[in-house]
Amino acid sequence: MPLETDDRAAQLRALPRTRTLVVCLALFLEGMSSSAINVQIGAVEGEFAPGPVELQLIAGVFLISYAGLLPLAGQLVDRSNRRTLFHLGVVLFGLGSLACALAPAAAFLVVGRFTQGAGAALSAPAALALITAGLPEGPARNRAVTAYGAMGAVGFSTGLVVPGALVTALGWRSSFLVLVPIVLLVLAATWRIPPSVAHRSGRLDLPGALLLTVALGLALSLVSGVGSLTVGPLGAGAGVLVLLVGVLVRRGGVGGIPRSTFGRPRVLGAGLGLAAVFAGVLSSMFVLSLDLQAGGGMDAYEVGLLILPQPLAFSAASRAGAAAVGRHGPGRTLAVGMLLIATSLVLLATVTRGPSEVRILIAMAVIGIGMALSFPAASIAAIDATPEALRGTTAGLLTTAQNVGGALGLAVVTALDVVPREHGDSATPGLLVAAALIVGGGLAAVVAARMRAPEGAHAC
């Protein structure tokens, strides 16, 4: 299927480095929102006193919205003005942040987090499509993809320190409110980016995207409710979920992601690898943050400082990660990165409170290095296996995979009742579960990457 671009889009074929970084500011917002919940959750729990499932939903609904709507956003990016979609996503994210800051109850906070995720779903694939437009496979594209991931890591770092300090000094609402001026800054800095318009034939699958979002929410609710729901509700929910999945598959794709995209073994393997990494990392940070605050007596700012070496190491090692992919290939680089993360989580599971903060800092740094290897390896493997006409959709698939993985990880630790809630609870079981998620997902990624592509998977 041919891809046509207008004259202005052609100007982006050699996007300057400064413009690449400016567009990637959208990932700064996403990273900041993803990490800030780790230092916000203790204060939110103190004010609203939500139950275990509602607490998990506050932490995970951003990821559900993000993952469910990304396939549709990817289709829009492959058919529409990418700059317009980028700005629309950033504005929507800002409105969600404002809603969170003003939330009078936990339910309103859930709605605000959902809106944030919807905005991120639009801006993230648009950003990746803008910065890779016209770049051939090789070092230039690798650098662009690496900058895309590194900016997210910078946002992740900022989300641990600035919101943590705000939560401690001014309350958790201020940590959402601070995102609004950043949204305005991103809009101002990217307003004159030339538009990139891609015209790809085909119908947008809005029903499929909505079905996928509902299916994800239902699946995660079932997983997190295993320990509290009776057989009847669980059975009914499972039946509805099977029906939704069947409808999605019969429609010729999953939530608008065509089989020609996820049917490629390297794309599927990369997606499973990212899902496993984010399942392990986000669930472990959720468990560790609650443990340090509920049992360790730390405030949000102190917890953020302990986790900070993770995104700092990610940022510092990102260029090395892209270089490692060039030298050793994406498969080996991804495997080494995932092994480093899983090993560090096992180490964290042996950490006791008190003078062992140094061991937490070391483990966080090693996890960051593992992510710096894993993220570019998976992203480059998938992008290189995809024609330019489908890169927006592929970007949506990859980010969907990592957010589904993150939400699933949160649901699993909630379902297994390994989330520390009070003094005396241990983070060890939850951290071991997180490590197991990475190992299991890594094995699934290897199997998927070696599968034979089904007929028609290479069609554009």
Helices and strands as residue ranges (DSSP letters): E 4-5, H 7-10, G 11-14, H 17-23, H 25-48, H 52-77, H 82-101, H 106-132, H 139-170, H 172-177, H 179-190, E 198-199, H 206-224, H 231-250, E 253-254, E 257-258, H 259-262, H 265-290, I 291-295, H 300-307, H 309-328, H 330-348, H 357-384, G 388-390, H 391-415, H 428-449
